[in-house]
Amino acid sequence: MSMIKCPECGKEISTKAKSCPNCGYPLSKKHSERQSKYYVFNVILIVFGILMALAVLKSNGGLQQNLNAALISWALIIGGVFFLTAFKKKNKVLILVASVFYALSFIAALRSIQIAPAYLMLEIAIGLVLIGNIAFAKKNSII
């Protein structure tokens, strides 16, 4: 069972509560649905990072000729894990660290757009997930 802060009074309450036991503020199931959506987006980026890392390791050029792709993949994996942990623990520092890793992968993908146009789609995905994560953290009083 995870805990959230009540939007009204700020007390820690269960995500399963229908209303805040302290102030009576009604909670909807939409919160947990929204939270799971952000988890899914981060898990998708982690899976993509893992697949990308495996592709780099199996490619002919290896790590040396695919340094940007390797950087992007590891930054996605580490950033995603930090975001999932930050959401679970409601930790501001972890959100900052995760944001740095996502920003690093975003910058590396931006440098790689000249190599393959598919990096543009990756750019958009990373940017949207990063903005969404920060908005989610702000809305739920994590940051």
Number of C-alpha atoms within 10 A of each C-alpha: 5 12 15 20 17 23 15 12 12 14 14 15 17 15 19 14 13 14 16 21 14 13 12 12 14 13 16 13 11 9 13 14 11 12 15 12 12 19 17 13 18 24 18 15 23 21 15 16 25 17 13 20 22 13 17 21 15 11 12 11 11 13 17 11 12 16 14 18 21 24 19 24 27 20 25 31 25 16 29 27 17 22 29 20 15 20 22 13 13 20 16 16 13 19 23 17 16 26 21 15 24 26 20 18 28 24 14 21 26 15 12 18 15 11 9 9 10 12 19 16 12 19 19 13 15 21 16 13 17 25 13 14 23 18 14 17 20 12 11 18 15 19 15
